[in-house]
Amino acid sequence: MSAPSHTTSYYAASANDKNLRPALQGQVEADICVIGAGYTGLSTALHLAESGFNVVVLEATRIGFGASGRNGGQIVHSYSRDIDFIEKHYGDKAGAEMGKMAFEGGKIIRRFVDQYNIQCDLKDGGIFAACNGKQMRELESKKALWEAHGHNNLELLDDTDIQKYVGTTRYKGALLDKSGGHFHPLNLVLGEAAALESLGGVIYEDSPVIRVDEGDKAKVHTENGSVSANFVVVAGNAYLGGLIPKLQAKAMPCGTQVITTEPLSEAQQKALLPNGQCVEDCNYLLDYFRLSGDGRLIYGGGVTYGAREPDKIESLIVPKMLKTFPELKGVKIDYAWTGNFLLTLMRLPQFGRVSNNIYYAQGYSGHGVTCSHLAGKVLSDAIQGQAERYDVFAGLPQYPFPGGRTFRIPYTAMGAWYYTLRDKLGI
């Protein structure tokens, strides 16, 4: 079997840890076996190892190979559907309980970085940018909603104020979240892996799982070995494939594209993002961007449903970048890549149990950076017998996409086209 490798991203090129972990050989035993070495899997594993459990993680390719090592690197709180949506559709109790957890993921990330000295260029401050008046009014409502759930450090910016933070005339205003932030996502997950290993956890790379046997003691099989464990956590997300068929039907992999410029001069950096915050706009198919630790602009956006990889990523993203920052015309693009996230019909994460001792968490629908870290804490608590918070998530309905596997992609793309048209018209 060939050695695993990351995609050709800026993150992979600038990773702090390029060491390969061995593949699983033979039979081992553990308290918990985690499938997938991304944020969900490693947050779960690290929380459990901190509580003294013997944890084994199986990764099909490389640590952070999927969305955890390819994303925009932004700390964005709450969920892809906000707390008011949850209250409206699932009741005040579900909304209140999920509201209590909505801002915890970012705190977990910061604790890991501080406690384990993870070098990932963490910087505070995030901006939600409004492209029209309707979106600005929605940001005013978001501020009130989040403050009602105890999340402060928020500031509204009008069309003049925002230009102190983002060097473009594209936006009508913004919401500054001072507790947001950004970081090098692959170095974060690699740092979490090292933290787990420092506590005695073991990670096997190049070890795709081919079968999971249920039972009082579950058994997880790879091509050349197996792990027997009291509990199993399935954390493969968009890269799980058909390992657990009942999960495959509930969500759809989608791709998003990212580019990274050559290093910019200090003057260019100050002109684009004078205070160094990260930005995402409020469109349904949003753009997001920030500066890297070495002064590059990282710009991403767009969605390809069904995780189809575009032929020419630059042709999709560079026009978006130039619409925001036309002065970057002619700047060299050093890296371009795509990565998959897992979309659910209701745009809410899916937590549940395959059996009494096999748990899963997936489907963050584009808000996975913070929610996956929260999921790790909630999963860890559930395995230790404190399942109240886990069951709040598990109690949310999980619907399949209409149209089955054949028509779910065109149906979803049609819906996205409708919302994109509304964004353009500002209605």
C-alpha positions as a Python dict, from the first residue, in 0.01 Angstrom:
ca = {
    (1, 'M'): (0, 0, 0),
    (2, 'S'): (142, 340, -99),
    (3, 'A'): (228, 601, 163),
    (4, 'P'): (-55, 850, 222),
    (5, 'S'): (-17, 1208, 114),
    (6, 'H'): (-199, 1536, 158),
    (7, 'T'): (-350, 1745, -117),
    (8, 'T'): (-122, 2003, -278),
    (9, 'S'): (-234, 2288, -51),
    (10, 'Y'): (-52, 2576, 114),
    (11, 'Y'): (-129, 2410, 445),
    (12, 'A'): (41, 2085, 348),
    (13, 'A'): (344, 2272, 216),
    (14, 'S'): (380, 2465, 543),
    (15, 'A'): (288, 2186, 786),
    (16, 'N'): (493, 2170, 1105),
    (17, 'D'): (485, 1790, 1123),
    (18, 'K'): (546, 1590, 806),
    (19, 'N'): (619, 1262, 984),
    (20, 'L'): (425, 952, 881),
    (21, 'R'): (263, 735, 1145),
    (22, 'P'): (272, 358, 1082),
    (23, 'A'): (-19, 159, 945),
    (24, 'L'): (-203, -80, 1175),
    (25, 'Q'): (-57, -431, 1171),
    (26, 'G'): (-211, -711, 1371),
    (27, 'Q'): (-466, -709, 1650),
    (28, 'V'): (-474, -447, 1926),
    (29, 'E'): (-712, -363, 2209),
    (30, 'A'): (-823, -24, 2336),
    (31, 'D'): (-1087, 138, 2552),
    (32, 'I'): (-1200, 348, 2256),
    (33, 'C'): (-1133, 323, 1882),
    (34, 'V'): (-1184, 643, 1683),
    (35, 'I'): (-1228, 625, 1305),
    (36, 'G'): (-1089, 940, 1145),
    (37, 'A'): (-803, 1171, 1248),
    (38, 'G'): (-970, 1504, 1180),
    (39, 'Y'): (-1107, 1758, 1427),
    (40, 'T'): (-1401, 1544, 1541),
    (41, 'G'): (-1192, 1233, 1591),
    (42, 'L'): (-895, 1400, 1756),
    (43, 'S'): (-1102, 1628, 1978),
    (44, 'T'): (-1289, 1319, 2098),
    (45, 'A'): (-968, 1120, 2142),
    (46, 'L'): (-787, 1401, 2322),
    (47, 'H'): (-1073, 1465, 2564),
    (48, 'L'): (-1091, 1092, 2642),
    (49, 'A'): (-714, 1059, 2682),
    (50, 'E'): (-721, 1350, 2924),
    (51, 'S'): (-966, 1143, 3130),
    (52, 'G'): (-727, 847, 3134),
    (53, 'F'): (-870, 629, 2858),
    (54, 'N'): (-661, 418, 2621),
    (55, 'V'): (-748, 552, 2275),
    (56, 'V'): (-654, 426, 1928),
    (57, 'V'): (-725, 639, 1619),
    (58, 'L'): (-743, 487, 1270),
    (59, 'E'): (-687, 724, 978),
    (60, 'A'): (-734, 609, 618),
    (61, 'T'): (-469, 846, 482),
    (62, 'R'): (-303, 1132, 672),
    (63, 'I'): (-391, 1320, 989),
    (64, 'G'): (-610, 1612, 879),
    (65, 'F'): (-637, 1481, 523),
    (66, 'G'): (-1000, 1593, 484),
    (67, 'A'): (-1176, 1916, 570),
    (68, 'S'): (-982, 1955, 897),
    (69, 'G'): (-660, 2017, 705),
    (70, 'R'): (-806, 2206, 408),
    (71, 'N'): (-1062, 2455, 545),
    (72, 'G'): (-1050, 2833, 562),
    (73, 'G'): (-905, 2826, 912),
    (74, 'Q'): (-1168, 3051, 1072),
    (75, 'I'): (-1325, 3033, 1418),
    (76, 'V'): (-1694, 3089, 1340),
    (77, 'H'): (-1934, 3030, 1628),
    (78, 'S'): (-2276, 2863, 1641),
    (79, 'Y'): (-2404, 2628, 1369),
    (80, 'S'): (-2478, 2646, 998),
    (81, 'R'): (-2838, 2710, 1104),
    (82, 'D'): (-2841, 2957, 1391),
    (83, 'I'): (-3008, 2927, 1730),
    (84, 'D'): (-3327, 3106, 1623),
    (85, 'F'): (-3382, 2850, 1343),
    (86, 'I'): (-3343, 2567, 1596),
    (87, 'E'): (-3590, 2734, 1834),
    (88, 'K'): (-3844, 2787, 1556),
    (89, 'H'): (-3829, 2435, 1413),
    (90, 'Y'): (-3744, 2217, 1714),
    (91, 'G'): (-3872, 2410, 2014),
    (92, 'D'): (-3748, 2649, 2278),
    (93, 'K'): (-3588, 2375, 2486),
    (94, 'A'): (-3371, 2245, 2201),
    (95, 'G'): (-3281, 2603, 2107),
    (96, 'A'): (-3187, 2691, 2464),
    (97, 'E'): (-2972, 2381, 2512),
    (98, 'M'): (-2793, 2422, 2178),
    (99, 'G'): (-2754, 2792, 2252),
    (100, 'K'): (-2560, 2702, 2566),
    (101, 'M'): (-2315, 2502, 2353),
    (102, 'A'): (-2297, 2728, 2047),
    (103, 'F'): (-1986, 2917, 2154),
    (104, 'E'): (-1795, 2640, 2330),
    (105, 'G'): (-1602, 2504, 2032),
    (106, 'G'): (-1383, 2813, 1995),
    (107, 'K'): (-1294, 2796, 2365),
    (108, 'I'): (-1191, 2432, 2326),
    (109, 'I'): (-964, 2524, 2034),
    (110, 'R'): (-798, 2799, 2238),
    (111, 'R'): (-752, 2567, 2535),
    (112, 'F'): (-583, 2305, 2320),
    (113, 'V'): (-355, 2565, 2162),
    (114, 'D'): (-256, 2712, 2499),
    (115, 'Q'): (-230, 2390, 2700),
    (116, 'Y'): (-35, 2193, 2440),
    (117, 'N'): (161, 2484, 2290),
    (118, 'I'): (29, 2424, 1939),
    (119, 'Q'): (200, 2648, 1683),
    (120, 'C'): (-78, 2732, 1435),
    (121, 'D'): (-64, 3113, 1387),
    (122, 'L'): (-377, 3169, 1598),
    (123, 'K'): (-502, 3528, 1573),
    (124, 'D'): (-813, 3684, 1728),
    (125, 'G'): (-1100, 3855, 1547),
    (126, 'G'): (-1354, 3760, 1281),
    (127, 'I'): (-1583, 3967, 1060),
    (128, 'F'): (-1921, 3883, 904),
    (129, 'A'): (-1955, 4117, 605),
    (130, 'A'): (-2291, 4230, 464),
    (131, 'C'): (-2321, 4265, 87),
    (132, 'N'): (-2657, 4447, 100),
    (133, 'G'): (-2900, 4613, 338),
    (134, 'K'): (-3098, 4296, 401),
    (135, 'Q'): (-2788, 4116, 517),
    (136, 'M'): (-2697, 4408, 742),
    (137, 'R'): (-3034, 4387, 912),
    (138, 'E'): (-2979, 4015, 958),
    (139, 'L'): (-2645, 4089, 1127),
    (140, 'E'): (-2819, 4325, 1366),
    (141, 'S'): (-3054, 4040, 1454),
    (142, 'K'): (-2760, 3798, 1490),
    (143, 'K'): (-2593, 4032, 1737),
    (144, 'A'): (-2909, 4050, 1949),
    (145, 'L'): (-2958, 3673, 1927),
    (146, 'W'): (-2603, 3586, 2030),
    (147, 'E'): (-2603, 3840, 2312),
    (148, 'A'): (-2928, 3691, 2443),
    (149, 'H'): (-2739, 3360, 2469),
    (150, 'G'): (-2449, 3516, 2656),
    (151, 'H'): (-2208, 3579, 2370),
    (152, 'N'): (-2074, 3933, 2380),
    (153, 'N'): (-1762, 4101, 2237),
    (154, 'L'): (-1965, 4189, 1927),
    (155, 'E'): (-1961, 4520, 1742),
    (156, 'L'): (-2166, 4640, 1446),
    (157, 'L'): (-1972, 4825, 1175),
    (158, 'D'): (-2138, 5058, 926),
    (159, 'D'): (-2025, 5105, 565),
    (160, 'T'): (-1758, 5354, 676),
    (161, 'D'): (-1635, 5164, 982),
    (162, 'I'): (-1582, 4840, 794),
    (163, 'Q'): (-1326, 5001, 565),
    (164, 'K'): (-1102, 5036, 870),
    (165, 'Y'): (-1095, 4655, 879),
    (166, 'V'): (-1137, 4544, 515),
    (167, 'G'): (-988, 4743, 227),
    (168, 'T'): (-1282, 4721, -12),
    (169, 'T'): (-1597, 4916, -93),
    (170, 'R'): (-1790, 4594, -158),
    (171, 'Y'): (-1962, 4571, 182),
    (172, 'K'): (-2248, 4771, 335),
    (173, 'G'): (-2144, 4695, 691),
    (174, 'A'): (-2039, 4407, 914),
    (175, 'L'): (-2049, 4239, 1250),
    (176, 'L'): (-1712, 4216, 1424),
    (177, 'D'): (-1682, 3915, 1655),
    (178, 'K'): (-1379, 3985, 1872),
    (179, 'S'): (-1381, 3626, 2001),
    (180, 'G'): (-1367, 3487, 1649),
    (181, 'G'): (-1031, 3430, 1487),
    (182, 'H'): (-823, 3234, 1244),
    (183, 'F'): (-532, 2988, 1235),
    (184, 'H'): (-343, 2735, 1023),
    (185, 'P'): (-594, 2446, 1025),
    (186, 'L'): (-359, 2161, 940),
    (187, 'N'): (-107, 2267, 1202),
    (188, 'L'): (-388, 2278, 1457),
    (189, 'V'): (-496, 1920, 1388),
    (190, 'L'): (-134, 1802, 1376),
    (191, 'G'): (-78, 1970, 1711),
    (192, 'E'): (-383, 1796, 1853),
    (193, 'A'): (-244, 1466, 1725),
    (194, 'A'): (86, 1530, 1901),
    (195, 'A'): (-101, 1622, 2219),
    (196, 'L'): (-292, 1294, 2204),
    (197, 'E'): (28, 1098, 2156),
    (198, 'S'): (186, 1278, 2453),
    (199, 'L'): (-94, 1133, 2667),
    (200, 'G'): (-40, 779, 2540),
    (201, 'G'): (-289, 777, 2253),
    (202, 'V'): (-190, 595, 1933),
    (203, 'I'): (-265, 704, 1575),
    (204, 'Y'): (-234, 469, 1279),
    (205, 'E'): (-224, 630, 935),
    (206, 'D'): (-271, 461, 598),
    (207, 'S'): (-523, 235, 774),
    (208, 'P'): (-866, 261, 608),
    (209, 'V'): (-1138, 80, 798),
    (210, 'I'): (-1313, -187, 591),
    (211, 'R'): (-1562, -324, 845),
    (212, 'V'): (-1702, -261, 1192),
    (213, 'D'): (-1841, -558, 1385),
    (214, 'E'): (-2099, -469, 1646),
    (215, 'G'): (-2105, -638, 1985),
    (216, 'D'): (-2047, -586, 2355),
    (217, 'K'): (-1688, -529, 2250),
    (218, 'A'): (-1686, -385, 1898),
    (219, 'K'): (-1419, -484, 1647),
    (220, 'V'): (-1288, -245, 1383),
    (221, 'H'): (-1110, -408, 1087),
    (222, 'T'): (-849, -270, 849),
    (223, 'E'): (-679, -462, 569),
    (224, 'N'): (-392, -572, 791),
    (225, 'G'): (-526, -553, 1143),
    (226, 'S'): (-810, -491, 1385),
    (227, 'V'): (-891, -298, 1701),
    (228, 'S'): (-1117, -441, 1969),
    (229, 'A'): (-1271, -165, 2181),
    (230, 'N'): (-1540, -101, 2436),
    (231, 'F'): (-1656, 200, 2234),
    (232, 'V'): (-1616, 314, 1873),
    (233, 'V'): (-1651, 671, 1746),
    (234, 'V'): (-1719, 713, 1375),
    (235, 'A'): (-1570, 1048, 1267),
    (236, 'G'): (-1504, 1012, 896),
    (237, 'N'): (-1747, 1284, 788),
    (238, 'A'): (-1730, 1359, 413),
    (239, 'Y'): (-1455, 1098, 370),
    (240, 'L'): (-1639, 810, 540),
    (241, 'G'): (-1762, 663, 211),
    (242, 'G'): (-1993, 366, 241),
    (243, 'L'): (-1846, 221, 560),
    (244, 'I'): (-2170, 280, 753),
    (245, 'P'): (-2447, 272, 488),
    (246, 'K'): (-2715, 424, 713),
    (247, 'L'): (-2497, 734, 756),
    (248, 'Q'): (-2418, 768, 386),
    (249, 'A'): (-2785, 819, 301),
    (250, 'K'): (-2828, 1104, 549),
    (251, 'A'): (-2574, 1352, 413),
    (252, 'M'): (-2396, 1460, 96),
    (253, 'P'): (-2027, 1544, 45),
    (254, 'C'): (-1970, 1888, -107),
    (255, 'G'): (-1653, 2059, -222),
    (256, 'T'): (-1527, 2409, -158),
    (257, 'Q'): (-1229, 2568, -328),
    (258, 'V'): (-941, 2772, -185),
    (259, 'I'): (-650, 2965, -335),
    (260, 'T'): (-343, 3121, -176),
    (261, 'T'): (-145, 3407, -322),
    (262, 'E'): (227, 3457, -317),
    (263, 'P'): (352, 3641, -5),
    (264, 'L'): (233, 4002, -11),
    (265, 'S'): (425, 4307, 97),
    (266, 'E'): (346, 4462, 436),
    (267, 'A'): (187, 4756, 256),
    (268, 'Q'): (-39, 4523, 57),
    (269, 'Q'): (-139, 4333, 370),
    (270, 'K'): (-226, 4654, 553),
    (271, 'A'): (-430, 4774, 256),
    (272, 'L'): (-635, 4455, 240),
    (273, 'L'): (-685, 4368, 609),
    (274, 'P'): (-536, 4646, 824),
    (275, 'N'): (-602, 4474, 1158),
    (276, 'G'): (-559, 4114, 1045),
    (277, 'Q'): (-909, 3979, 1112),
    (278, 'C'): (-1056, 3704, 899),
    (279, 'V'): (-1370, 3772, 692),
    (280, 'E'): (-1665, 3579, 558),
    (281, 'D'): (-1955, 3741, 375),
    (282, 'C'): (-2323, 3669, 437),
    (283, 'N'): (-2417, 3521, 100),
    (284, 'Y'): (-2570, 3173, 82),
    (285, 'L'): (-2265, 3061, -120),
    (286, 'L'): (-2021, 3272, 73),
    (287, 'D'): (-1668, 3398, 19),
    (288, 'Y'): (-1415, 3380, 303),
    (289, 'F'): (-1062, 3515, 329),
    (290, 'R'): (-777, 3602, 564),
    (291, 'L'): (-403, 3654, 578),
    (292, 'S'): (-172, 3362, 653),
    (293, 'G'): (105, 3379, 909),
    (294, 'D'): (358, 3454, 634),
    (295, 'G'): (151, 3728, 468),
    (296, 'R'): (-37, 3550, 191),
    (297, 'L'): (-403, 3608, 114),
    (298, 'I'): (-603, 3287, 153),
    (299, 'Y'): (-933, 3319, -34),
    (300, 'G'): (-1205, 3058, -67),
    (301, 'G'): (-1564, 3019, -174),
    (302, 'G'): (-1820, 2839, -381),
    (303, 'V'): (-1960, 2489, -352),
    (304, 'T'): (-1957, 2190, -582),
    (305, 'Y'): (-2235, 1952, -480),
    (306, 'G'): (-2143, 1587, -467),
    (307, 'A'): (-1776, 1672, -406),
    (308, 'R'): (-1687, 1695, -775),
    (309, 'E'): (-1341, 1847, -812),
    (310, 'P'): (-1334, 2136, -1060),
    (311, 'D'): (-1083, 2126, -1343),
    (312, 'K'): (-952, 2477, -1283),
    (313, 'I'): (-993, 2605, -930),
    (314, 'E'): (-825, 2938, -1002),
    (315, 'S'): (-1085, 3025, -1268),
    (316, 'L'): (-1360, 2986, -1005),
    (317, 'I'): (-1199, 3172, -714),
    (318, 'V'): (-973, 3440, -865),
    (319, 'P'): (-1271, 3638, -1005),
    (320, 'K'): (-1425, 3636, -657),
    (321, 'M'): (-1101, 3761, -506),
    (322, 'L'): (-1068, 4036, -767),
    (323, 'K'): (-1427, 4148, -710),
    (324, 'T'): (-1330, 4211, -349),
    (325, 'F'): (-973, 4328, -407),
    (326, 'P'): (-928, 4443, -770),
    (327, 'E'): (-580, 4575, -688),
    (328, 'L'): (-460, 4212, -667),
    (329, 'K'): (-491, 4165, -1044),
    (330, 'G'): (-171, 4000, -1162),
    (331, 'V'): (-70, 3868, -820),
    (332, 'K'): (66, 3515, -848),
    (333, 'I'): (-143, 3227, -712),
    (334, 'D'): (92, 2980, -547),
    (335, 'Y'): (-160, 2719, -430),
    (336, 'A'): (-510, 2607, -523),
    (337, 'W'): (-703, 2314, -382),
    (338, 'T'): (-1045, 2176, -301),
    (339, 'G'): (-1174, 1997, 7),
    (340, 'N'): (-1496, 1823, 100),
    (341, 'F'): (-1736, 1899, 381),
    (342, 'L'): (-2052, 1706, 463),
    (343, 'L'): (-2387, 1875, 402),
    (344, 'T'): (-2713, 1769, 569),
    (345, 'L'): (-3062, 1853, 449),
    (346, 'M'): (-3142, 2073, 750),
    (347, 'R'): (-2786, 2216, 765),
    (348, 'L'): (-2754, 2091, 1123),
    (349, 'P'): (-2499, 1840, 1255),
    (350, 'Q'): (-2597, 1478, 1294),
    (351, 'F'): (-2510, 1295, 1616),
    (352, 'G'): (-2630, 947, 1702),
    (353, 'R'): (-2558, 584, 1779),
    (354, 'V'): (-2516, 300, 1532),
    (355, 'S'): (-2549, 66, 1830),
    (356, 'N'): (-2515, 102, 2208),
    (357, 'N'): (-2139, 146, 2197),
    (358, 'I'): (-2083, 288, 1845),
    (359, 'Y'): (-2129, 664, 1826),
    (360, 'Y'): (-2106, 910, 1538),
    (361, 'A'): (-2096, 1284, 1476),
    (362, 'Q'): (-2096, 1434, 1128),
    (363, 'G'): (-2252, 1680, 884),
    (364, 'Y'): (-2149, 2023, 1013),
    (365, 'S'): (-2255, 2174, 679),
    (366, 'G'): (-1974, 2427, 652),
    (367, 'H'): (-1948, 2519, 1022),
    (368, 'G'): (-1725, 2232, 1124),
    (369, 'V'): (-1421, 2403, 1273),
    (370, 'T'): (-1579, 2493, 1607),
    (371, 'C'): (-1867, 2243, 1613),
    (372, 'S'): (-1636, 1946, 1555),
    (373, 'H'): (-1431, 2044, 1859),
    (374, 'L'): (-1750, 2075, 2061),
    (375, 'A'): (-1856, 1734, 1928),
    (376, 'G'): (-1538, 1581, 2067),
    (377, 'K'): (-1616, 1708, 2416),
    (378, 'V'): (-1981, 1603, 2396),
    (379, 'L'): (-1888, 1257, 2263),
    (380, 'S'): (-1630, 1214, 2537),
    (381, 'D'): (-1885, 1303, 2802),
    (382, 'A'): (-2143, 1063, 2654),
    (383, 'I'): (-1898, 772, 2654),
    (384, 'Q'): (-1827, 850, 3019),
    (385, 'G'): (-2197, 831, 3102),
    (386, 'Q'): (-2295, 1198, 3077),
    (387, 'A'): (-2503, 1189, 2761),
    (388, 'E'): (-2747, 1475, 2823),
    (389, 'R'): (-2579, 1719, 2586),
    (390, 'Y'): (-2509, 1452, 2327),
    (391, 'D'): (-2875, 1355, 2328),
    (392, 'V'): (-2979, 1713, 2253),
    (393, 'F'): (-2799, 1681, 1919),
    (394, 'A'): (-2907, 1321, 1869),
    (395, 'G'): (-3269, 1425, 1917),
    (396, 'L'): (-3270, 1648, 1609),
    (397, 'P'): (-3441, 1481, 1310),
    (398, 'Q'): (-3209, 1345, 1040),
    (399, 'Y'): (-3372, 1351, 699),
    (400, 'P'): (-3238, 1205, 372),
    (401, 'F'): (-3203, 1439, 75),
    (402, 'P'): (-3499, 1431, -166),
    (403, 'G'): (-3438, 1256, -494),
    (404, 'G'): (-3214, 983, -359),
    (405, 'R'): (-2855, 950, -475),
    (406, 'T'): (-2950, 1016, -838),
    (407, 'F'): (-3131, 1349, -803),
    (408, 'R'): (-3011, 1494, -473),
    (409, 'I'): (-2728, 1687, -639),
    (410, 'P'): (-2937, 1868, -905),
    (411, 'Y'): (-3217, 1936, -655),
    (412, 'T'): (-2972, 2088, -406),
    (413, 'A'): (-2799, 2290, -679),
    (414, 'M'): (-3135, 2431, -785),
    (415, 'G'): (-3201, 2541, -429),
    (416, 'A'): (-2859, 2704, -407),
    (417, 'W'): (-2925, 2889, -735),
    (418, 'Y'): (-3248, 3030, -587),
    (419, 'Y'): (-3075, 3159, -274),
    (420, 'T'): (-2784, 3298, -474),
    (421, 'L'): (-3030, 3493, -689),
    (422, 'R'): (-3189, 3633, -374),
    (423, 'D'): (-2845, 3740, -250),
    (424, 'K'): (-2775, 3921, -577),
    (425, 'L'): (-3111, 4096, -565),
    (426, 'G'): (-3082, 4171, -194),
    (427, 'I'): (-3422, 4018, -109),
}
